[in-house]
Each structure stands twice: as structure tokens, then as C-alpha cells.
Amino acid sequence: MMDENEIENPDIQDNNDDLYERFSLVVDKGQDPLRIDKFLVNRIEGATRNKVQQAISTGMVTVNGKEIRSNYKIKPLDVIIVYSDMSPEETVVVPEKMELNIVYEDTDLMIINKPAGIVVHPGSGNYTGTLLNGVSYYLKQQNPELSEDTLPRFGLVHRIDKNTSGLLVLAKTDNAMRHLAKQFFDHTISRKYVALAWGDILNDTGTIRAHIGRHLRLRKLFEAYPEGDHGKEAVTHYRVLERFGYVTLVECILETGRTHQIRVHMKHLGHPLFNDDFYGGDKIVKGTVFTKYKQFVDNCFQICRRQALHAKTLGFIHPSTGKEMFFEAPLPDDMGQVIEKWRKYAQSVGR
């Protein structure tokens, strides 16, 4: 149940998106046809069928350079590579004192308003300074007997990108984890994002339906596959909030929660997010490149140094009480300032 997070790469592209080649081989000439999930379970020490199938479904397994399904039957001389977004070293969530913007907390869960620039969980290149390091420290202050083994990675039912701001829910109990995970799986969680996208979006409302999966060549990137031939089904509904001529302020509602979903879908629509250096929004996409306009855009880039995307609302059914819960986080200053600058610019040029 991964959300719009979230796998993340080196500074220019979020550090956690480094992919590691964990296992590779060339199938023997005499190998009989066999489902790849069964084959890998037999060949990788400690592997389970569930873990292998999950890796396949998230595009972490390729055969001859292409993604496959779990029922793919291997053939002699197939080249199999299994990737991971975790380093070969064991990743431990080490408690680390950190300021957390906790919007709500009870015995079952926490709602945190994550600032941009914070990675959600430890991974390659980010073993400290992540949100879960801070959450672990916070929970240990409440219960000093908690061990590193019981500190939550389990409580993370969804993620948002390092450079996306906004609301996250974390489960504090196994029961809450199961209930929240099921709501994400059933697509009953309500999530709205606010984004600033390049260009004047044609329709006031719309729906983007295109599978999302890893890029077939650039494994750190995700791509939209409208024909559904790769990746997983992904659906994003959008509504125009305000038009500024060269950029548009939109509200995006996730029906599904795929990695980088809004960013990939908006790029697919022809409107990459403003200053999204991963998907082409960190340059002038719309508007004539003349000196004053370029200076204006560069100034906006300096103010909002990341993709202009904010997880504004989050709604779900409380796992214990059964009550509807709803939370809203105001736009952070960097996005607010840039939106206001574009609003004034649009007025000044009559757009």
C-alpha cells in the first residue's frame, strides 16, 4: 500500500531511490520451464514467495531487461535481475530526537504534517534524519521499554515523497496497522493534494487513468503506461483551483496510491509539476524565455526548491472507534509564496 512516496533518490532525485542489484543470474541451458516466483524462492536465501511476488509486482524484478508477472515461466538463458531500494546492509530505525509536527495522536495512531525535505523512512543514503527516526525517539520517550525490534516501520501504512509536504498517518498498534492498511488497499482513504503545475490545463476537471510502473530503461524513474501493458492501475482525479496563465493551481484526489502517482500523471497529461526536477518541471515549460520572465521563474524556483506538491487532507475510519476522521494541513510557506507571486504576475500581464 505505498503512497505517492515514495521511493526517493540523490539530492537532485531523492536519496532513497537508489536501486541496488541484489541478485542476478543467467538461467542454465537445461532449465525446465518454471514460474519465476518459485524459481527465485529456490535460488535466493531467505526469500519467501510473498516477498518475491511483491518485488515482481513493484517492478523490482526484470527478465532480459523487462518487467514480468509472477506467472512468467523462465526459459534457458534468461537474464534475471532482482533490484532493491534498500542497501545490502541491514537498515535499523535508530531513535533520533527531532521536532515533529504532530497534528493528532491517540493510542492507535499518529497524524504528522511532514515538511518538505524530510525522507519518510531509513534507506540507502538516509540512515538518519528520517521521519521514522524521529517517531521512534518520540515513542521511546513514551515507553522506554520499546526495543529497536518493536519500533515502527510496521506503523507506516503509506508514504509521501521526500520533497512533498503534508499529512501522513502512522499506526501505533498491529490492529491499527491492519485496519488502516485495508482502507488503503480498498481505496477508501480520502486524500487530496494541492499542486502547482506547468501550463494552462484545458479542462476544469478531469480524470487521468494510466498504469504506473518503473521506467523500462531508467529504473529510478516511474512512467505512465496508458495502454496498461506495464505497471499497476493508477487513477487520479483533478480539479482546477486557479489559473495563472503559464501555471495552474490544481487539486488532485488519489483513487489509487502509486509511487510518484501525481507527479507521473501530471507529466503524462503534459503538465509536469512546478520545479519537479525528477519529471521535467525544473525548467521553463510554458512561456517565452525572455530575461525578465526567466528571472521571475528562477526566483520562484529559489523560493520553492522542490516539486510544488502538498498532501493537504487525509480522511479515514478510525480503526478502534469506527468514527470518520478528517485532517487538513495548510499550505507551507514556500508554496504559498510562489502561488501568490504567480497570482500577481498573472494580473500584471493580464492573463
N, C-alpha and C positions, 0 to 999 in steps of 0.2 A: 504494500500500500504506500508506495512512495509518492510524495507530492512533487510539486513543481520544484524541488531540490535536488534538484539536488545533488547530484554528484557534482563536485566542484574542482577547479583547476589552477595552474600557477597564476600568480597575481593578475596577470592580464586575462587569465581564464580560470580562475578559482583552483586553488591547490589540490582539492580533493578529486579532481577529475583525471589525475594521472592514472593511467591504466598500467597494470603490471601483468606481464606474461607469466602466469603461474605454472602452466603446464603446456607442453607441445609435443607432438609426435607425428610420424608418418605411419599410417596403418600398413601392417605387413601384407605382402603379396598374397599370402594364403588365407587371409582373414575371411571367414564366412560373414554374410550379411547379418547385422545385429543392430538393434536400436541404440542410438548413440548414448542415451542416458544410462542404459545398462552397461554399455562398454566402458564409460567413464567411471562409473561406480566401481567397476572391477579393476580399473587401472590407477585410480587416484587414492592414495592412502587417506583414510578418514572421511571419504566422501559418502554422502547419502543420496539416495535417489531424489529426495525432495530438494536438497541443495543444488544438485546438478540440474534439475528441471528449472529451478528458479534462475540459475545462471544462464541457461539457454533462453528462457523467456525474456530476460533483460538484455539480450544481445551480447553476453559475455563469452559466448562460445561461437567460434567460426569454423567452418569446414571449407577448405580451399578458398578462404578469404570472404566467405559469405555466411550470413546468419542462417540458422536452420531451426527446425522444430524438434521437439523431444522425440517424435516418432521417426525422425530421419534414420535410415539404415546405412551404416558406414559401408564403404567399399574399399577394396585394396588400393593402397597408395593415397588415400585421402589424407590431407594435411589438416590436423586438428589443433586449434589453439584455444586455450581457456584463459581468459583475462580476469583481472580483479581490480577493483578500485581501492583495495586495501593493500598496504605494503606487505611483503612477506613476513615482516616482524609482527608479533602479537600486539594488537592495539589494546591498551588498557585505559579506561576512563579514570584519570588521576584527578582527585578533588583539587580545585583551584579557586581561591577567593576571587569573586568577580561581582560587579554590580549587575543585578538582574532587574529588569522592569517587569515585575510580576503583576499582571492585571487582575488575576483571580487565583485563589488556591483553596482547596479543601482536602479532606483525607484521601480522595480518589484521584485528583488531577490538579494540574497547574496550567494556567494560561499565561504565556510570556509574549511580550511585544519585543521582538528581536530587532536590534538596529542593523542597518546595512554594514557590511564589512566583517561580520562575525560568522564563522563557519559553525554549522549546527553540531557536528559530531567529530571526534578524532578520526583521522585518516592520514593518508600519505602526505607528509609535509606539514600536517596540522595535528600534532600530538598534544599540544597545549593551547590554551586561549580559546577553546571552542565553547559553545553554549553548554554542552553536556558536562564539560569540566566544571563550569560554574554551578550548574544544577547539582552535581554530585557533592560539591563542597557545601552548598546550601542545605541539602538533605542530611548530610553528616552532622551539621550543627544541630539539626532537629533530633537526630538519632545517632549518637556517636558509635553505636554498636554495628551500624551498617558496614559491611565489608565491600571491598572493591568488586567482589564477585556479584554482589546483590545490588550494587549501584546501577542506575538505569542506563543501558542502551535499550533495554526491553521497553522502557516507557515511551520511546519515540515512535509514534504511530504515523508521522508524516514529517516532511522536511521542507524547508524553503531555501533558495539559493543563498550563498554567502552574501552576495550583493543585492539581495532583495530584502526589504524590511517588512515587518508586520507580525501577525499573530500565529502562534504555534500552541498546540495543546500537547501536554506530556502526561502520560498515565503514571500514577504512583503505586498502583496495585496491579496484580495479574488480572483480576476481574475487570478493572477499568480498561486495561490494555486490550483484553478480548472484545469488550463491548465497543470501544472506540474503533478498533481495527475493523470490526464487522461493518460499522457505519461507513467507514471509508471504502471498504470493499463493495458495499451495496450502493455507493454513491448517494447516500442520504445526508452526508455532511454538507452544510451550506457554506460556501466560500466565495467571497467577492474580492477582486483585486482592482486597484486603480493603476492605470499605466498611461504614460505619455508615449505616443507612437508617431513615427515619421509619416508625413503625408496627410492629405485630406481624405479621410475614409469615406467612400462613396455612400454607403447606406447608414442610416441612423442606428439600426440594429442588425444583427446577423448571427449566424452560427457557422463555426469552422469545424468541419469533420474531415480529419485526415489522420491516419495512423502515425504514431511517432515511434521511431526506433533509432538506434545508433547509425551514424553515417557509415556507409559500406566501406569507405576507404579511411576516413579520418575518425578513428574510434573515440576520440574525445568529444566529438560533436554529435548532436542529435539532428534528425532530419524528419520532415513531413513526407509521408507516403500516401497520397490521396487515393491511390488505387488499392490500398490495403495489402500490398504484396510483402511488406516488411513491418516490423514493429507491432505495437498494440493500438487498439482503437482509442482515439482521443477526441473529445468533443469540448469545444469552448464556445460559450455564448458571449457576445459583446454588445455594448450599448454606448453610443457616443454621448459624452457628457458635455463637451465643449470643443469648439473648433477654433484653431488659431491659424488657419491657412496652410502653413508648412508643417505643422504638427497637430495632432488631435488627442484630446484627453478622453480616455475610454474606461469603461467599467467592464471587467471580464469576470464571468462566472464559470467556474470549472464544473463540468459534469463528470469528468474523469480527472485523475491526478497523475499525469505522466511527468517524467523528468523534463524540466525546462518547457513545459507544455505551452504556456502563454507566449514565451519568447519565440519558440519554434513556429507556433501557429500564426503569430502576427507577422513573422518574416515570410511565411508561406503566403499570407494574404497580400504581401507587398508592402507591409508597413512595419519594419523592424522597430523595436523599442528604442527610444532616445538614449543614446550613449551605451548601447549594449555592444561591448567590444567583442563578444562571442559570436554575434549573429548580424554584424554589419551595421549596427546603429551608431557607431562611434565616429562617423564621418557625416558630412552633409549629404543627406539622401534626397531632400527636396529643397528647391530654391536655388537661384542663381548664385554662383560663388563669386561675389564681389567683396571688396575689402571690408566694408562696414558690416555686412551681413555675416561674413566669416568671423569677424571679431566678436559679434554678438553670440554666434553659436559656440565659439570657443570659450567665451565667458560662461555660457550656460553649462558647458562640459566641465569647467573648473568648479562650478558650484555643486553640480550633481555628478560625482565622479564614478557613477555606476549606472546600470540599467535603471530607468525610471519606472520601477515596479514596486508596489506596496500591497501586502496582504491586509486589506482593510477590515474585513468582517469574517467572523467564524461562528457558525451555529451548529449545534448537535443536541442529542438527547443525553442527559446525564446518566451515566452507567448505573448509578445506585438509586437515584430518586425518580428517574423516568421523566423528569421535567425538561422542557425545552430551555436550552442555554444559548445566549447570544452575546457576542462581544464585538466591539468596534474600536479600532485604533486610528487616531487622526493621522493625516499625512505628516511625515517627518519634514523638518525644516528645509532640507536640500531640495526635495521635490516641490514643496510649497513655494520656495523662492523662484525656482525655474518656471513653474507654471505661471506665476504672477508676471515674470519677465516676458514670457511668450504672450500673455494676455495683453500687456501694454504694447508690445511690439506689433501685434496684430491690429490693435486700434490705431497705432501711429501710421501704419501703411495702408489702412483701410481694408483689411481682409476680414 
